[in-house]
Amino acid sequence: MRPGAGRPGDRGRSRLIRRRLLARQSREPDTQGPDWQTVDVGTATDFDQRGAGDGHAALSAVERFGLPGQLDRLGFSRRMKVSAIAGIVARMAVPGSERAALA
C-alpha cells in the first residue's frame, strides 16, 4: 500500500459521507446568516511570502525541455503528470525545502 493511501474502501466511504452531508445541508435552512469575523490588520502576519516568479520560471523551463510530452509518452496519467511536474517545479523553486515540494 502507498504511504498515505489509506485502506482500499476509504475512497468510496468518503464519497458516501460527503453525499450525505451535502444532502443534509441542502435540507437545513440557513438561519444564521453569514459568519463575519474581525481581524486586526495591524497584528496579522504572513511568514511564508513567496513570489510567483521563481515557480513561473521553473515551469517555463520544464515546458521548454518538453517534459510534459515525455511523461505522456511514458504513459503517465494526467494526475500523475501534474503531480510529478509540481514536485519538480517546487524543488527547482525552493531546492532546500522538502516541505515546499509537498505543499
LUMKE-686687 format. One record per residue (C-alpha): residue number from 1; y, x, z; residue in one letter. Coordinates in steps of 0.5 Angstrom, whole numbers, padded with zeros to 4 digits. Layout:
<bazas>
<baza><num>NUM</num><c2>Y</c2><c1>X</c1><c3>Z</c3><residu>A</residu></baza>
...
</bazas>
This chain:
<bazas>
<baza><num>1</num><c2>0000</c2><c1>0000</c1><c3>0000</c3><residu>M</residu></baza>
<baza><num>2</num><c2>0007</c2><c1>0002</c1><c3>-0002</c3><residu>R</residu></baza>
<baza><num>3</num><c2>0012</c2><c1>0004</c1><c3>0004</c3><residu>P</residu></baza>
<baza><num>4</num><c2>0016</c2><c1>-0002</c1><c3>0006</c3><residu>G</residu></baza>
<baza><num>5</num><c2>0012</c2><c1>-0006</c1><c3>0001</c3><residu>A</residu></baza>
<baza><num>6</num><c2>0009</c2><c1>-0011</c1><c3>0007</c3><residu>G</residu></baza>
<baza><num>7</num><c2>0003</c2><c1>-0015</c1><c3>0006</c3><residu>R</residu></baza>
<baza><num>8</num><c2>0001</c2><c1>-0018</c1><c3>0000</c3><residu>P</residu></baza>
<baza><num>9</num><c2>0002</c2><c1>-0025</c1><c3>0002</c3><residu>G</residu></baza>
<baza><num>10</num><c2>0009</c2><c1>-0024</c1><c3>0004</c3><residu>D</residu></baza>
<baza><num>11</num><c2>0013</c2><c1>-0025</c1><c3>-0002</c3><residu>R</residu></baza>
<baza><num>12</num><c2>0010</c2><c1>-0032</c1><c3>-0003</c3><residu>G</residu></baza>
<baza><num>13</num><c2>0011</c2><c1>-0034</c1><c3>0004</c3><residu>R</residu></baza>
<baza><num>14</num><c2>0019</c2><c1>-0031</c1><c3>0004</c3><residu>S</residu></baza>
<baza><num>15</num><c2>0020</c2><c1>-0036</c1><c3>-0002</c3><residu>R</residu></baza>
<baza><num>16</num><c2>0017</c2><c1>-0042</c1><c3>0001</c3><residu>L</residu></baza>
<baza><num>17</num><c2>0021</c2><c1>-0040</c1><c3>0007</c3><residu>I</residu></baza>
<baza><num>18</num><c2>0027</c2><c1>-0040</c1><c3>0003</c3><residu>R</residu></baza>
<baza><num>19</num><c2>0026</c2><c1>-0046</c1><c3>-0001</c3><residu>R</residu></baza>
<baza><num>20</num><c2>0025</c2><c1>-0050</c1><c3>0006</c3><residu>R</residu></baza>
<baza><num>21</num><c2>0031</c2><c1>-0047</c1><c3>0009</c3><residu>L</residu></baza>
<baza><num>22</num><c2>0035</c2><c1>-0049</c1><c3>0002</c3><residu>L</residu></baza>
<baza><num>23</num><c2>0032</c2><c1>-0056</c1><c3>0002</c3><residu>A</residu></baza>
<baza><num>24</num><c2>0034</c2><c1>-0057</c1><c3>0010</c3><residu>R</residu></baza>
<baza><num>25</num><c2>0041</c2><c1>-0054</c1><c3>0009</c3><residu>Q</residu></baza>
<baza><num>26</num><c2>0042</c2><c1>-0059</c1><c3>0003</c3><residu>S</residu></baza>
<baza><num>27</num><c2>0041</c2><c1>-0065</c1><c3>0007</c3><residu>R</residu></baza>
<baza><num>28</num><c2>0045</c2><c1>-0063</c1><c3>0013</c3><residu>E</residu></baza>
<baza><num>29</num><c2>0052</c2><c1>-0065</c1><c3>0012</c3><residu>P</residu></baza>
<baza><num>30</num><c2>0057</c2><c1>-0059</c1><c3>0013</c3><residu>D</residu></baza>
<baza><num>31</num><c2>0061</c2><c1>-0062</c1><c3>0019</c3><residu>T</residu></baza>
<baza><num>32</num><c2>0064</c2><c1>-0055</c1><c3>0022</c3><residu>Q</residu></baza>
<baza><num>33</num><c2>0068</c2><c1>-0053</c1><c3>0016</c3><residu>G</residu></baza>
<baza><num>34</num><c2>0070</c2><c1>-0046</c1><c3>0014</c3><residu>P</residu></baza>
<baza><num>35</num><c2>0069</c2><c1>-0041</c1><c3>0020</c3><residu>D</residu></baza>
<baza><num>36</num><c2>0075</c2><c1>-0037</c1><c3>0020</c3><residu>W</residu></baza>
<baza><num>37</num><c2>0075</c2><c1>-0030</c1><c3>0023</c3><residu>Q</residu></baza>
<baza><num>38</num><c2>0081</c2><c1>-0026</c1><c3>0025</c3><residu>T</residu></baza>
<baza><num>39</num><c2>0082</c2><c1>-0018</c1><c3>0024</c3><residu>V</residu></baza>
<baza><num>40</num><c2>0087</c2><c1>-0014</c1><c3>0027</c3><residu>D</residu></baza>
<baza><num>41</num><c2>0088</c2><c1>-0009</c1><c3>0021</c3><residu>V</residu></baza>
<baza><num>42</num><c2>0091</c2><c1>-0004</c1><c3>0025</c3><residu>G</residu></baza>
<baza><num>43</num><c2>0085</c2><c1>-0003</c1><c3>0028</c3><residu>T</residu></baza>
<baza><num>44</num><c2>0080</c2><c1>-0004</c1><c3>0022</c3><residu>A</residu></baza>
<baza><num>45</num><c2>0077</c2><c1>0003</c1><c3>0020</c3><residu>T</residu></baza>
<baza><num>46</num><c2>0072</c2><c1>0004</c1><c3>0014</c3><residu>D</residu></baza>
<baza><num>47</num><c2>0069</c2><c1>0011</c1><c3>0015</c3><residu>F</residu></baza>
<baza><num>48</num><c2>0065</c2><c1>0011</c1><c3>0008</c3><residu>D</residu></baza>
<baza><num>49</num><c2>0070</c2><c1>0011</c1><c3>0003</c3><residu>Q</residu></baza>
<baza><num>50</num><c2>0068</c2><c1>0014</c1><c3>-0004</c3><residu>R</residu></baza>
<baza><num>51</num><c2>0071</c2><c1>0013</c1><c3>-0011</c3><residu>G</residu></baza>
<baza><num>52</num><c2>0067</c2><c1>0011</c1><c3>-0017</c3><residu>A</residu></baza>
<baza><num>53</num><c2>0069</c2><c1>0017</c1><c3>-0021</c3><residu>G</residu></baza>
<baza><num>54</num><c2>0063</c2><c1>0021</c1><c3>-0019</c3><residu>D</residu></baza>
<baza><num>55</num><c2>0058</c2><c1>0016</c1><c3>-0020</c3><residu>G</residu></baza>
<baza><num>56</num><c2>0061</c2><c1>0014</c1><c3>-0027</c3><residu>H</residu></baza>
<baza><num>57</num><c2>0061</c2><c1>0021</c1><c3>-0029</c3><residu>A</residu></baza>
<baza><num>58</num><c2>0054</c2><c1>0022</c1><c3>-0027</c3><residu>A</residu></baza>
<baza><num>59</num><c2>0052</c2><c1>0015</c1><c3>-0030</c3><residu>L</residu></baza>
<baza><num>60</num><c2>0055</c2><c1>0017</c1><c3>-0037</c3><residu>S</residu></baza>
<baza><num>61</num><c2>0051</c2><c1>0024</c1><c3>-0036</c3><residu>A</residu></baza>
<baza><num>62</num><c2>0045</c2><c1>0020</c1><c3>-0035</c3><residu>V</residu></baza>
<baza><num>63</num><c2>0046</c2><c1>0016</c1><c3>-0041</c3><residu>E</residu></baza>
<baza><num>64</num><c2>0048</c2><c1>0021</c1><c3>-0046</c3><residu>R</residu></baza>
<baza><num>65</num><c2>0042</c2><c1>0025</c1><c3>-0044</c3><residu>F</residu></baza>
<baza><num>66</num><c2>0038</c2><c1>0019</c1><c3>-0046</c3><residu>G</residu></baza>
<baza><num>67</num><c2>0034</c2><c1>0018</c1><c3>-0040</c3><residu>L</residu></baza>
<baza><num>68</num><c2>0034</c2><c1>0010</c1><c3>-0041</c3><residu>P</residu></baza>
<baza><num>69</num><c2>0031</c2><c1>0011</c1><c3>-0047</c3><residu>G</residu></baza>
<baza><num>70</num><c2>0026</c2><c1>0016</c1><c3>-0045</c3><residu>Q</residu></baza>
<baza><num>71</num><c2>0024</c2><c1>0011</c1><c3>-0039</c3><residu>L</residu></baza>
<baza><num>72</num><c2>0023</c2><c1>0005</c1><c3>-0044</c3><residu>D</residu></baza>
<baza><num>73</num><c2>0018</c2><c1>0010</c1><c3>-0048</c3><residu>R</residu></baza>
<baza><num>74</num><c2>0014</c2><c1>0012</c1><c3>-0042</c3><residu>L</residu></baza>
<baza><num>75</num><c2>0013</c2><c1>0004</c1><c3>-0040</c3><residu>G</residu></baza>
<baza><num>76</num><c2>0018</c2><c1>0003</c1><c3>-0034</c3><residu>F</residu></baza>
<baza><num>77</num><c2>0019</c2><c1>-0004</c1><c3>-0033</c3><residu>S</residu></baza>
<baza><num>78</num><c2>0027</c2><c1>-0006</c1><c3>-0032</c3><residu>R</residu></baza>
<baza><num>79</num><c2>0026</c2><c1>-0006</c1><c3>-0025</c3><residu>R</residu></baza>
<baza><num>80</num><c2>0023</c2><c1>0001</c1><c3>-0024</c3><residu>M</residu></baza>
<baza><num>81</num><c2>0028</c2><c1>0004</c1><c3>-0029</c3><residu>K</residu></baza>
<baza><num>82</num><c2>0034</c2><c1>0001</c1><c3>-0026</c3><residu>V</residu></baza>
<baza><num>83</num><c2>0031</c2><c1>0004</c1><c3>-0019</c3><residu>S</residu></baza>
<baza><num>84</num><c2>0030</c2><c1>0011</c1><c3>-0022</c3><residu>A</residu></baza>
<baza><num>85</num><c2>0037</c2><c1>0011</c1><c3>-0025</c3><residu>I</residu></baza>
<baza><num>86</num><c2>0040</c2><c1>0009</c1><c3>-0019</c3><residu>A</residu></baza>
<baza><num>87</num><c2>0037</c2><c1>0014</c1><c3>-0015</c3><residu>G</residu></baza>
<baza><num>88</num><c2>0038</c2><c1>0020</c1><c3>-0020</c3><residu>I</residu></baza>
<baza><num>89</num><c2>0046</c2><c1>0018</c1><c3>-0020</c3><residu>V</residu></baza>
<baza><num>90</num><c2>0046</c2><c1>0017</c1><c3>-0013</c3><residu>A</residu></baza>
<baza><num>91</num><c2>0043</c2><c1>0024</c1><c3>-0012</c3><residu>R</residu></baza>
<baza><num>92</num><c2>0048</c2><c1>0027</c1><c3>-0017</c3><residu>M</residu></baza>
<baza><num>93</num><c2>0054</c2><c1>0024</c1><c3>-0014</c3><residu>A</residu></baza>
<baza><num>94</num><c2>0052</c2><c1>0026</c1><c3>-0007</c3><residu>V</residu></baza>
<baza><num>95</num><c2>0047</c2><c1>0031</c1><c3>-0007</c3><residu>P</residu></baza>
<baza><num>96</num><c2>0046</c2><c1>0033</c1><c3>0000</c3><residu>G</residu></baza>
<baza><num>97</num><c2>0045</c2><c1>0026</c1><c3>0002</c3><residu>S</residu></baza>
<baza><num>98</num><c2>0039</c2><c1>0022</c1><c3>0002</c3><residu>E</residu></baza>
<baza><num>99</num><c2>0042</c2><c1>0016</c1><c3>0005</c3><residu>R</residu></baza>
<baza><num>100</num><c2>0046</c2><c1>0016</c1><c3>0000</c3><residu>A</residu></baza>
<baza><num>101</num><c2>0040</c2><c1>0016</c1><c3>-0005</c3><residu>A</residu></baza>
<baza><num>102</num><c2>0037</c2><c1>0010</c1><c3>-0001</c3><residu>L</residu></baza>
<baza><num>103</num><c2>0043</c2><c1>0006</c1><c3>0000</c3><residu>A</residu></baza>
</bazas>
